[in-house]
Amino acid sequence: MTIAAIQANILSTTLYKSNLEFQIMNISNKRQQIAYQTMQLSDVDWENDPRVKQLQAMDSYLELQQENFETQQKAAASQLESYQKILDTNVKKDFTLNLNA
C-alpha cells in the first residue's frame, strides 16, 4: 500500500472512531437522564410500576447499544494501530538511503 493510501485509511478510521466516541457520549448522557428520572419517582412500587419498567427497559436498550459502540471503537483503535505500524514500516523502507548500491 502506498503511504497516501495508508494515510487516507488512518484519517477515515479516525473519523469513524471519533463518531463512535460521540455516540457513546450521547448514550451515556441519555442513561444519566434516565437515572435522574428514576430517582425523581418517589413512593412507587419499584417492581410493578410501569414507569419504572419503561425506564429500566430504555436503560437496558441503551446499555446494549453502548456496549456495541464500545466494541466497535476498540476494533477501530486496533485497526488504527495496525495502519500506523504499516505506515511506519513503509516510511522506513521508502525513505531509507541505500548507500551500498
KELO-919636 format. One record per residue (C-alpha): residue number from 1; residue in one letter; chain; x, y, z. Coordinates in steps of 0.5 Angstrom, whole numbers, plus 500, padded with zeros to 3 digits. Layout:
<nodes>
NUM, a, A, X, Y, Z;
...
</nodes>
This chain:
<nodes>
1, m, A, 500, 500, 500;
2, t, A, 503, 507, 499;
3, i, A, 504, 512, 504;
4, a, A, 498, 516, 502;
5, a, A, 493, 511, 502;
6, i, A, 495, 509, 509;
7, q, A, 494, 516, 511;
8, a, A, 487, 516, 508;
9, n, A, 485, 510, 512;
10, i, A, 488, 513, 518;
11, l, A, 484, 519, 517;
12, s, A, 478, 515, 515;
13, t, A, 478, 511, 521;
14, t, A, 480, 516, 526;
15, l, A, 474, 520, 524;
16, y, A, 470, 513, 525;
17, k, A, 473, 512, 532;
18, s, A, 471, 520, 533;
19, n, A, 464, 519, 531;
20, l, A, 463, 512, 536;
21, e, A, 466, 516, 542;
22, f, A, 461, 522, 540;
23, q, A, 455, 516, 540;
24, i, A, 458, 513, 547;
25, m, A, 458, 520, 550;
26, n, A, 451, 521, 548;
27, i, A, 448, 515, 550;
28, s, A, 452, 516, 557;
29, n, A, 448, 523, 557;
30, k, A, 441, 519, 556;
31, r, A, 443, 514, 561;
32, q, A, 444, 519, 566;
33, q, A, 438, 523, 565;
34, i, A, 434, 516, 566;
35, a, A, 438, 515, 572;
36, y, A, 435, 522, 574;
37, q, A, 428, 521, 572;
38, t, A, 428, 514, 576;
39, m, A, 431, 518, 582;
40, q, A, 425, 523, 581;
41, l, A, 420, 518, 582;
42, s, A, 418, 517, 590;
43, d, A, 413, 513, 593;
44, v, A, 413, 508, 587;
45, d, A, 412, 500, 587;
46, w, A, 419, 499, 584;
47, e, A, 417, 492, 582;
48, n, A, 411, 494, 579;
49, d, A, 410, 501, 577;
50, p, A, 410, 501, 569;
51, r, A, 414, 508, 569;
52, v, A, 420, 504, 573;
53, k, A, 419, 498, 568;
54, q, A, 420, 503, 562;
55, l, A, 426, 507, 565;
56, q, A, 429, 500, 566;
57, a, A, 428, 498, 559;
58, m, A, 430, 504, 556;
59, d, A, 437, 504, 560;
60, s, A, 438, 496, 558;
61, y, A, 437, 498, 551;
62, l, A, 442, 504, 551;
63, e, A, 447, 500, 555;
64, l, A, 447, 495, 550;
65, q, A, 448, 500, 545;
66, q, A, 453, 503, 549;
67, e, A, 457, 496, 549;
68, n, A, 456, 495, 542;
69, f, A, 459, 502, 540;
70, e, A, 465, 501, 545;
71, t, A, 466, 494, 542;
72, q, A, 467, 498, 535;
73, q, A, 471, 503, 538;
74, k, A, 476, 498, 541;
75, a, A, 476, 495, 534;
76, a, A, 477, 502, 530;
77, a, A, 483, 503, 535;
78, s, A, 486, 496, 534;
79, q, A, 486, 498, 526;
80, l, A, 489, 505, 527;
81, e, A, 495, 501, 531;
82, s, A, 495, 497, 525;
83, y, A, 495, 502, 520;
84, q, A, 500, 506, 524;
85, k, A, 505, 500, 524;
86, i, A, 504, 499, 517;
87, l, A, 506, 507, 515;
88, d, A, 512, 507, 520;
89, t, A, 515, 500, 516;
90, n, A, 513, 504, 509;
91, v, A, 516, 510, 511;
92, k, A, 522, 507, 514;
93, k, A, 523, 503, 508;
94, d, A, 522, 508, 503;
95, f, A, 526, 513, 506;
96, t, A, 532, 509, 508;
97, l, A, 538, 511, 504;
98, n, A, 542, 505, 501;
99, l, A, 549, 507, 500;
100, n, A, 551, 500, 499;
101, a, A, 548, 500, 492;
</nodes>
